[in-house]
């Protein structure tokens, strides 16, 4: 990964909208300045990775070493009616200063239209976590809670995150959901998953999405784990996690499990 992250950041700065020092929602105060001794090796960037069906911007925020060899991405929200992960992203962005040689990406939400209406799907009624182009995608009834779209990868939100992940390729991806109370078990990333489960005091569980046996689930984690060396994991909070859990406990626990904090 040496030099790849730095190259990717430069490319994003040229190709996308870049604003230094911005703070992701829901954090309400600007992040504290990095210590002076870190100034030469720490960068902070905001990038617009795409837009939703309704034209809302989807933003990703980076802090850390531009040549980082260990990078964590925390994705706060994919389903618009599952908002607790946004609090985790806000806490992580305000409080986590990555160790030397590491980096942190956060994305508050890839479904801003769903979040605005507090509904699971995007503005076209698509469950974004069933829309990923894998062997497990299958046509489902439009209007259902788990409608996967008219075709794999059809939604602008999915396409935006696909492009971003293909460029950033984080070592660890924590995708936060609700309300099934557990850390997803994927196999290749068992050590990382065990650290997450221990730090968050959640059980390791298998979360199926109903794809045919022998196929890859049409989810973001399934897609990413099939294509890249990094490990993407689903974290399911409970239905009503406490404020302390969804901020301090989860934020610190995820960052420490990834070894960046």
HUQUIHU-V551219 format. One record per helix or strand of 2 or more residues. SS is the DSSP state (H for helix, E for strand). FROM is the first residue (numbers start at 1). TO is the last residue. If there is no record, write none. Layout:
BEGIN
ss | from | to
SS | FROM | TO
SS | FROM | TO
END
This chain:
BEGIN
ss | from | to
H | 4 | 15
H | 36 | 38
E | 43 | 51
E | 57 | 64
E | 70 | 75
H | 84 | 95
E | 102 | 107
H | 112 | 117
H | 128 | 130
H | 156 | 168
E | 172 | 178
E | 182 | 184
H | 190 | 200
E | 204 | 205
H | 220 | 227
E | 231 | 237
H | 243 | 257
END
